[in-house]
Amino acid sequence: MKLSKKAEYALRALVAMGREREGTNFSIQDLARNEGIPLKFLEQILLALKNGGLLKSKRGVGGGYQLVTRPERITLGEVVALFDGPFDPLPGAEHAALSGMFADLRDQVTRWFSEHTIAQVIEKERTRETVSFEI
């Protein structure tokens, strides 16, 4: 399984937004620059996240995008599914045994994605940043 660039960039944008205090507005330009995401690509991604109910937008001065859902409630699975659809490692398999085995894999991956949130990614990021080695 390989995530699409859209799904990866969407996750990165949501993590960046989730790091900041609730109610913060994010401009597309700042997010694109800070996260290294192509601007035109990010515009499409943020629009899809808005249409998916995870973001809202505000026009004009001081506008931008804002999280609607708290990072603890955004699962990696819902973001990936929004861009890549449901995980199916062997679509249309006609071999019963293979189909059954891959259905188990599909269920495990789907469960893992549904159990992990944007907030957990942010926490893991913070944990790594606080580790220091003094010499």
N, C-alpha and C positions, 0 to 999 in steps of 0.2 A: 504494500500500500504506500502510495506517495501522495502527500497533500498537494493540492494545486497551489500555485503562487498566490492566487486570490485568497485562499483559506489561510495560508501562512501570514500574509500581510494583514488580513482582518484580525487574526489573533494578536499579532504584534501591535496593531493600532489599539485594540481593546486593552491590552496590557498597559500600554503607555497612558491611555486615558484613565485606567483603573488605579494607577499610581498616585494620581492627583486627588485633591479633596473633592468631595461630592459637590456637584453644581458647577464645576469648572467647564468653561467653553473652550473648545479646541478649534483652531483654524486649520483648514486643510493644508495650507502652506507650511505651517509650523510642524504639524504631524509628519508630513512628507519629508521635510528636511531632517527633523530629529530622528526619524526611524529609517531613513534611507529608502523610502518607498516612492516610486515614480508618481508624480502628482496626478496625472490623468488616470492612472490605475487606481490610486487612492480615492479619487472622486467617485468612481464606479463602486468601489468597495464600501465606502461610507454610505452611499445611497442605498445599497443592498442591506446594510446593517440597519439603516433607518427603516426601510420597508419591512425588515424582519422584526421590528419592534424593540431593538436594542439601543437605538440612538434617537435623539430628536435634533432638529436643526433650528437655528435662529438666523434670520437674515440681518444684514446691516452692520453698523459699527458695533463692535463687541460681540458680534454673532459668531457662529461656527456650529460645531457639533457638540453634543453633550450626552453622556450616558443616561439612559432612562432606567436601566436595570443595574442594581449593585453588582460589583464583580463577583461576590459570593454566590450569586444566583445565575450567572452566565456560565453554562457548561461548555467545555471544549467541543463536545458533540453537537450542540445546537449550532455553533458557529461553523464547524466543518460541514455539517449537513446543509446549511444554508448555501454554501458555495459548491460543494462537491456531491451533494446528495447523500443518500444512505450508503453506508459501507457494505459492499457486496464483493468479496474477493473472487468469486467464481460465478458471475451472473449466467443464468440459463444453463447451468450444468445438468446434463442428462444422465450422468452416471450416479446412481443412487448412493453408493458408499462415499464417493467423493463429495457429492452434494451435501450429505449429512455431516461429514467432517468439516467442510468449509462453513456450514451453517453454525457449527459450534464455534469456530474461529470468529465468524461475523458477530455472534452473540457476545463473546468475550470482549472483542474490540469495542463494540457498541456500549457495553456496560462500563468499560474503562473510561471511554469518552464522556459518558453521562455522570460519572463519579468525580470528575476533575473539573475545576473551575478556573476562571481567570484569576480570582483571588489567590488560589493555590500557586499559580505560576508566579504571581507577584511576591508571595511569601517566600518561595524558593529562591527567587532573585535576591531578595533582601538578605536571606540567610547566607547566600554566597558572598554578598558584598560585605557582610560584617566579619567574615573570617579574615584575620590578619596574622601575619607571621612577622615577628620582630627578630632582628638579628643583633 
